[in-house]
Amino acid sequence: MKVRGFTLVEMVLTMVVGSILVLGIAGFVELGSKGYADTVARQKIQTQAKFVLEKMARELRHAVPNSFAVTSSASKQCVSFYPIVYSGFYALSGDDDSTLQFLIGNDNPPTSYDNLKMIINPTTQADFNNGISLEGNVYVTTDPDTGDDINNWDLPSPLTSQSVSNRQYIYNQLVSYCLNFSTDSITRNSIQVADSVASGEFSYSPPTLQRGGVVHLALTFAQNGESSHFETDIQVLNVP
């Protein structure tokens, strides 16, 4: 019996069809891998943007009012402010209002005021260089009616300006968030908190009679050809 094998034409046709099938499968796998990589890049951008915007919003929203300043240079743009360490109300007593009594509106008021300063009715960030120093010992007593901690402090000089609502703020370190155009990153006091920032802008609108100060953030994140743009307005909740 004669055994008949494949002809050359049949083998060539089989190789061509097989190659087409392999190329099709490879293209499908490549497309799926690219889609997965794009999804991961998009998710990373979204997660990073959500983190840095939420972090900035929390700090900006509860900063000392009128403590904001926006500075720009060729390499970066920064928004700086003073976070509230403690806050509450004050009252003046004694001869020529020389004794300041202030109530800390926190569950755990500080036992030491070293390296802290207090400010009343600030108007610009420059006012914070002249805050009332609280370094050293502060006499602490307790209100027999409410149990709240009242701090009595002798003023070195009369207050130049007072708050209409008798609000006082205790602060310490200046915080700066900076857009670094050369490294496409955002830093907080020189510590990186976000990368892949393709572009962005910070701006600040001072308070009016109808609202508090508003910080506007516009950020564009980009990675692996994926980009997302975010804009938000953050209103400072505290009032002088």
N, C-alpha and C positions, 0 to 999 in steps of 0.2 A: 504494500500500500504506500502510495506516495504521500509524504507529509509536506504540507504547504505552509510557509511562514508568512510574516508581514512583508509587504513590498516597501520599497523605499518611499514611495508616495504616501502610503499609509502611515509610516513612521513620522515623516515630516509633518503631515496633517495632525497627528496625535501630539507632537511636540508643540506645534503652533497653538492648538486648542488648549493644551495644558498650560502653556505660558500665559495665554490670555486669562485663564481662570486664576492662575497664581497672582498675576498683576492686579486683577480685580479684587481678590481677597486682600492683597497687600495694601491697595488703595483704601479699602474699607477700614482695615485696621489702623492705617495712618490717620484717616479722617477721625476715627473714634479717639485715638490717642491725642490728636490735636484739640479735639473738642474737650477732652478731659483736662488737658493742660490749660486751655483757655478758661475753663470753669474754675480751676484751682486758682489761677491768677486773679480772676474776677472776684472770687470769694476772699482772697487775701487782701485785695484792695478795699473791699467793702468792710471787712473786719477791722483792718487797720484804721480806716477813716472813721468808723463808728467809735473805736476806742479813743482816738486822739480828740475827736470833736466832743465826745461825752466828758472826757477828762478836762478839757479846756472850759467847757460850758459850766461844769460844777464849780471850778475855781473862780471863773470870771463872774458868775452870777452872785457869788457870796463874798466878793472882794469889798474892801472899804470903798465907799462911794467917792467919786472924784479923785481916785488914786491912779487913773489910767493915763498912759502916754503911748503914742505910736511913733516910732523912729524908723527911718529908712536910710539905706546906703546902697552902693552899687552891688554889694554881695549879699545883703540880707535885709529883712524887715522884721521889726520886733514890736510886740505889744507887752507892756510892763504894767504891773499893778502891785498893790499890797494886800495879801490875804488877811482876813480877820482872824486873829488869835483868840480874842475874847471881845465881847461887846455887851453893852447894857446902857444904863441911864446914870446921870449924875445930878448932883445938887450942890449949890454953893452956900456956904455959911461962914460965920465968923466975921471979924472986922474986915470991911472992904472986900467981902467975898473971898477971903484968903484961904479958906479951907474947902477942899473939894471932896465931896462924898460921892462915891460911885458904886453902883450895884452891878455885879457881874451876872449877866443873864445866862449862865451856864450851870449845869448840875454839879460840876466839879471845878469851882473857881481855883485859880492858881494860888499856891502858897509862897511862891517867889516870883518877883517881877524883874529879875536880872535880864538885861539885854532887851527889854521890852519898852515900847513907847506908847503913849496914849495921844489921840488927836480928837479934836472937837471941831465940827463944821469945816472940814477941808474943802477947798475950792479947786486946787490944782495939785499935781504930784509934787511940785516944789515945796508945798506946805509941809510935807512929811519929813523934811530935813529939820524942821523946827518943832517936832512933836514934844510933848511934855515927857521927860525921861522918868521912867519908873524903876530905875536901877536902885538897888539898895533895899533897905527895910521899909515896909509899909505897915502901918498900924491897922490891924484887922479886928473887928468886933462883930457881934451878931445882933441883928434887930430882934428884940424880944417879942414883937408882934407877929412877924412873918417867918423868922428863922433864917432869912436870907442874909448872905454875907455882905456887909457894908464896909467899904474901904475908905478911910479918911486920910487925906493927904494934903499937907501944907503946900500951897502953890508958891513957886519961886517968884512969880510975877502975875499980875492980873491977866485974865484971859482976854485976848484981843478980839475974839469972836465967839459967839455962843450958838448952840443949836436950838432951833425953835421947838424941837421935841425933846431936848435934853438928852440927845444920844451921844455916846462916846464909843470910840473904837480903840482897841489895843492891838498893836501890830508889831512886826519884827522885820522879817527879811523881804526885800523886793524880789518878785518873781517875774521872769521874762520868758515869753514864748517867742522864738525866732524862726522865721523862714529863711533857710540857708540856700540861696540860689545856686551856689557852686557845688554843693553836695546833694541837692534835691531832698533835703531833710528838714524836720522840725525838731528843735531842741527846747528843753526847759532848763533854764540856768545851765546851759552848755551840755546837758545830758540829752542824748537823742531819744525821742519818743515816737518818731515816725520817719519812714523813708519813702522812696518812690513818689515824692511830691513833685510833679511836673511844673506846676505853677501855683500861685496863690497870692492873696492880699488880705491884710488886716486893716480895719478902719474903726474909728471910735467917734460916736456922736454924743456930745455932752448932754446932761439931763435938761429937761424943760419943766414947766409947771405941770404938764400933763403926764410925764413919764420920767423914769430914771434914765441913766446913761445906757447906751446901746453899743455893743461891740459887734461888728459885722465880720464874719469869717467867710472867705471864698477860697476853696482849695480844690486842686485837680490832682488826682492820683493816677499814675500810669505804670503799667508793667506788662511786658510781653505783648505789646500792641493793644492791650486793653486799657481804657481810661475811663474814669468816672469823675464828675464834677459835683461838688457839694457847696451849698451856700446856706448860712444860717445867721440869724440875729439873736444875740444873747443880751437880755436886759438885766442890768444890775438891780437886785431886789431891794437892797438897803437904801435908806435915805439919810441925809445929813441931820 
